[in-house]
Amino acid sequence: MTARPDVDPALLGPVRRVMPVTPKQGAEVLLKAGDHPLLIAGQAGQGRVLVLTTWAQPSTLDDGTFMVAPGWQPFAARLMAWLSE
């Protein structure tokens, strides 16, 4: 991939759980949580694809973790903008 979303992990809180995945050939791991892929970018036909390997559990994530950290909303907006280019 030649262009990718602006990824700034410093703005995101800690990640509690990651689904185990193996990126397809040609995909690019943009972020990792430890040794595990957290955000993967790839192509599908003529479009772009992002795979985020964690999930939000709002009832248990009130401690500043990943998807409730102050940086999550701008980060998610950048991802959506990148996908729609």
C-alpha positions in Angstrom: 0.0 0.0 0.0 1.4 3.4 -0.9 -1.0 5.6 1.1 -2.3 4.8 4.5 -4.2 6.5 7.3 -2.3 8.7 9.7 -1.9 6.3 12.7 -0.7 7.8 16.0 -0.8 5.1 18.7 0.4 7.5 21.3 -3.2 9.0 21.4 -4.8 5.6 22.1 -5.2 3.9 25.4 -4.1 0.3 26.1 -5.7 -2.6 24.3 -7.2 -5.3 26.5 -8.1 -8.0 24.0 -7.0 -8.8 20.4 -8.5 -11.5 18.1 -5.8 -13.8 16.7 -5.4 -13.3 13.0 -2.9 -13.9 10.2 -2.8 -11.0 7.7 -3.2 -12.1 4.1 -0.3 -11.8 1.7 0.0 -8.2 0.5 -1.7 -6.7 3.6 0.1 -4.2 5.8 0.1 -4.3 9.6 -0.3 -0.7 10.7 -0.5 -1.2 14.4 0.3 -4.0 16.8 -0.7 -4.8 20.3 2.3 -6.5 21.7 3.2 -9.1 19.0 -0.3 -9.3 17.6 -1.7 -7.3 14.6 -4.2 -4.7 15.8 -4.9 -2.7 12.6 -4.4 -4.3 9.2 -4.8 -2.5 5.8 -5.4 -4.2 2.5 -7.1 -4.1 -0.9 -10.4 -5.8 -1.9 -11.0 -5.4 -5.6 -10.6 -1.7 -6.2 -11.4 -0.7 -2.6 -9.5 -0.4 0.6 -10.1 -2.6 3.7 -9.1 -2.1 7.3 -9.3 -4.9 9.9 -9.3 -3.9 13.5 -8.7 -7.0 15.7 -10.1 -5.6 18.9 -13.6 -4.7 20.0 -15.3 -2.3 22.3 -17.1 -3.4 25.4 -18.5 -0.1 26.7 -19.9 -1.5 29.9 -16.4 -2.6 31.0 -14.2 0.0 29.3 -14.5 3.1 31.6 -10.8 3.2 32.5 -9.3 5.0 29.4 -8.7 1.9 27.4 -8.4 1.9 23.6 -11.9 2.7 22.3 -12.9 5.1 25.1 -9.5 7.0 25.2 -9.7 10.7 24.1 -7.8 9.8 20.9 -10.3 7.2 19.7 -12.8 9.4 18.0 -10.4 11.4 15.9 -8.5 8.2 15.1 -11.7 6.4 13.9 -12.6 9.5 11.8 -9.2 9.3 10.1 -9.7 5.6 9.4 -13.1 6.2 7.8 -11.8 9.2 5.7 -8.9 7.0 4.5 -11.3 4.2 3.5 -13.5 6.6 1.5 -10.7 8.2 -0.5 
